Structure formats: structure tokens, C-alpha cells
Amino acid sequence: MKLTQLVLIALAMFLFAGCAGNTIPDPDADGGTMADGGFDSADTDGMDSDGMGFGEEFDGTNDMDELTMIIYFDFDQSTLRAEYSDLLQRHAANLSNDGRAQIRLEGHADERGSREYNIGLGERRSQAVRSLLLIQGGSPGQISTVSFGEERPAAFGSDESSYGQNRRVEIKYDNQ
């Protein structure tokens, strides 16, 4: 048994010794550096005078920028306010027009109530939004829900303004 261990140790030493002679050459061995101008042959083809490529012009607008991504709720409620019906109709239209679109509805609650109650309230809120999106043309495979309850507040504070910001469902597009 000791002879086997000795042979394995000797073999390992030979392997390590054999690797020590193989070094990777230094690509900067000639002394040229970026700081002293040693690499001044950089290719900038494909760039115009303002540093942008010659590709398609981008106007910086996104259809999703126009859509509100947060829906607020009243205290201890999971019913949708009438003011959000047009907004949710536009989100549903986006889903029905693009079968690849996927959204995640994140339900939230303020800090009042137990942790378990607030998780349930956040879930009821996200399910209310999901139901309306499904009715208006979204597909069940496109919409997922999650509840964070009181765990991810948008505003820290114990006043009605902070509570109002925390009672929400956030709409997150996964692939855009």
C-alpha cells in the first residue's frame, strides 16, 4: 500500500514538473503599451464621426415607455380601480399582438397586517390584474404572478403616502 502511494506521489510530481516548463508568452514583451502609444493601429472601420455605427437609426422611443407599469390599490383591497381599465386593455393588446411577450405581475402590500396576510393580499391583487388581462386577450402562458407582500416596499415610511405607494402590482415584461 505504501508503495502505491509513493508511486502516485512521484507521478504527480513528474506531471507538475512537466507543466512548469510550458509558459505562456507575454504578448506585451516588446514593451508597447496603450499608454505610450504602442497599439496605435486600432481599427475603427464602421464608425462615423460621432462614434456611432452605420446601422439603423434609433430614435430612442419604445412603445412600452408610454405604458404605466404600476397599478395601485386601495387599503385592504384587491379590486381594480376603473382608472386602470384603458391601461390594462393596452397591455392585453400588447400580449395578444405578440405571442412571444411574457409578463410577470408582482403583487405588493403595505406593512399593515401580518406577513402571511400581506402575501395573500399581494397574490389576490396580481390575480385580479391577471384575470382582466386574460379576459381582454392575453394568454395564460404569457402571464405569471408572484406576491412579495410587504417585503419589497416602494416607499419606506409609516404614513398614508408611503402606504399608498406600496399597495401595488408591478407589470414586468420579461423579454423586452
C-alpha positions as CSV (number, residue, x, y, z in Angstrom):
1,M,0.0,0.0,0.0
2,K,2.8,2.4,0.8
3,L,4.5,1.6,-2.4
4,T,1.3,2.6,-4.3
5,Q,1.1,5.9,-2.5
6,L,4.8,6.6,-3.3
7,V,4.3,5.9,-7.0
8,L,1.2,8.2,-7.1
9,I,3.1,11.0,-5.4
10,A,6.1,10.6,-7.7
11,L,3.8,10.5,-10.8
12,A,2.1,13.7,-9.6
13,M,5.5,15.4,-9.1
14,F,6.5,14.5,-12.6
15,L,3.3,15.9,-14.0
16,F,3.7,19.2,-12.2
17,A,7.4,19.4,-13.2
18,G,6.5,18.8,-16.8
19,C,3.9,21.7,-16.7
20,A,6.3,24.2,-15.2
21,G,8.4,24.5,-18.4
22,N,5.3,25.4,-20.5
23,T,4.8,29.1,-20.0
24,I,2.5,31.4,-21.9
25,P,4.5,34.0,-23.8
26,D,3.9,37.6,-22.8
27,P,2.1,39.4,-25.6
28,D,3.5,42.7,-24.5
29,A,7.1,41.6,-24.5
30,D,8.1,44.3,-27.0
31,G,7.3,47.0,-24.4
32,G,4.4,48.6,-26.3
33,T,1.5,49.7,-24.1
34,M,-1.7,51.6,-24.6
35,A,-0.3,54.5,-22.6
36,D,2.8,55.0,-24.7
37,G,1.0,54.6,-28.0
38,G,2.4,51.1,-28.7
39,F,-1.0,50.0,-30.1
40,D,-1.9,52.9,-32.3
41,S,-3.2,50.6,-35.1
42,A,-6.7,50.2,-33.8
43,D,-9.3,49.7,-36.5
44,T,-12.3,51.9,-36.2
45,D,-14.0,51.0,-39.5
46,G,-17.7,51.0,-39.2
47,M,-17.9,54.1,-37.1
48,D,-18.9,57.6,-38.3
49,S,-17.7,60.9,-36.9
50,D,-19.9,60.8,-33.8
51,G,-18.8,57.3,-32.7
52,M,-22.0,55.6,-33.7
53,G,-22.1,52.7,-36.1
54,F,-23.7,52.9,-39.6
55,G,-26.6,50.7,-38.6
56,E,-30.3,51.5,-38.5
57,E,-31.1,54.9,-36.9
58,F,-32.6,54.6,-33.4
59,D,-35.0,57.3,-32.3
60,G,-34.8,56.3,-28.6
61,T,-38.6,55.7,-28.2
62,N,-40.1,52.5,-27.1
63,D,-43.8,51.6,-27.2
64,M,-43.5,50.3,-23.7
65,D,-42.3,53.7,-22.4
66,E,-45.8,55.1,-22.9
67,L,-47.4,52.4,-20.7
68,T,-47.6,52.7,-17.0
69,M,-46.2,49.6,-15.3
70,I,-47.7,50.1,-11.8
71,I,-51.3,49.7,-10.7
72,Y,-52.2,51.0,-7.3
73,F,-54.9,49.6,-4.9
74,D,-56.9,51.0,-2.1
75,F,-56.3,49.9,1.5
76,D,-57.0,46.2,2.1
77,Q,-58.5,45.8,-1.4
78,S,-57.7,43.7,-4.5
79,T,-60.4,45.1,-6.8
80,L,-59.1,47.1,-9.7
81,R,-59.9,50.8,-9.9
82,A,-61.8,52.0,-13.1
83,E,-59.0,54.3,-13.9
84,Y,-56.8,51.4,-14.9
85,S,-59.1,49.7,-17.4
86,D,-57.7,51.5,-20.5
87,L,-54.1,50.8,-19.4
88,L,-54.8,47.2,-18.8
89,Q,-56.5,47.0,-22.2
90,R,-53.4,48.3,-23.9
91,H,-51.2,45.8,-22.0
92,A,-53.6,43.0,-23.1
93,A,-53.4,44.2,-26.7
94,N,-49.6,44.0,-26.5
95,L,-49.9,40.4,-25.3
96,S,-52.4,39.4,-27.9
97,N,-50.4,41.1,-30.7
98,D,-47.1,39.5,-29.7
99,G,-47.4,35.8,-28.8
100,R,-43.8,35.8,-27.5
101,A,-44.4,38.5,-25.0
102,Q,-44.2,37.4,-21.4
103,I,-45.1,39.4,-18.3
104,R,-44.7,38.9,-14.6
105,L,-47.3,40.5,-12.3
106,E,-45.7,41.3,-8.9
107,G,-48.2,41.9,-6.1
108,H,-47.3,44.1,-3.1
109,A,-48.9,45.3,0.1
110,D,-48.1,47.9,2.7
111,E,-46.7,46.9,6.1
112,R,-50.0,46.8,7.9
113,G,-51.2,43.3,8.6
114,S,-49.3,40.0,9.2
115,R,-46.7,38.8,6.8
116,E,-49.0,35.9,5.7
117,Y,-52.0,38.1,5.2
118,N,-49.9,40.6,3.1
119,I,-48.5,37.7,0.9
120,G,-52.1,36.6,0.3
121,L,-53.3,40.2,-0.4
122,G,-50.4,40.7,-2.9
123,E,-51.4,37.4,-4.6
124,R,-55.1,38.5,-4.9
125,R,-54.0,41.8,-6.4
126,S,-51.8,40.2,-9.0
127,Q,-54.5,37.6,-9.8
128,A,-57.1,40.4,-10.3
129,V,-54.8,42.1,-12.9
130,R,-54.1,38.7,-14.5
131,S,-57.8,37.9,-14.8
132,L,-58.5,41.2,-16.6
133,L,-55.6,40.7,-18.9
134,L,-56.8,37.2,-19.8
135,I,-60.4,38.5,-20.4
136,Q,-59.0,41.2,-22.8
137,G,-56.9,38.9,-24.9
138,G,-53.8,37.8,-23.0
139,S,-52.8,34.1,-23.0
140,P,-52.4,32.1,-19.7
141,G,-48.9,31.1,-20.8
142,Q,-47.8,34.7,-21.2
143,I,-48.7,35.8,-17.7
144,S,-47.1,34.7,-14.4
145,T,-47.8,36.1,-10.9
146,V,-45.8,36.4,-7.8
147,S,-46.6,38.1,-4.4
148,F,-44.0,39.8,-2.4
149,G,-46.4,41.0,0.3
150,E,-44.7,43.7,2.3
151,E,-41.2,42.5,1.6
152,R,-40.3,44.9,-1.2
153,P,-41.7,48.3,-0.4
154,A,-41.5,51.1,-2.9
155,A,-41.5,53.7,-0.2
156,F,-40.2,53.5,3.4
157,G,-42.4,55.2,5.9
158,S,-45.4,54.8,8.1
159,D,-47.7,57.4,6.6
160,E,-50.5,57.2,4.1
161,S,-48.4,58.4,1.2
162,S,-45.9,55.6,1.7
163,Y,-48.6,53.0,2.3
164,G,-50.3,54.1,-0.9
165,Q,-47.1,53.6,-3.0
166,N,-46.7,50.1,-1.5
167,R,-50.2,48.8,-2.4
168,R,-49.5,47.9,-6.0
169,V,-49.0,45.4,-8.7
170,E,-45.9,45.9,-10.9
171,I,-46.1,44.7,-14.5
172,K,-42.7,43.4,-15.7
173,Y,-42.1,42.4,-19.3
174,D,-39.6,39.5,-19.2
175,N,-38.4,39.6,-22.8
176,Q,-38.3,43.3,-23.7
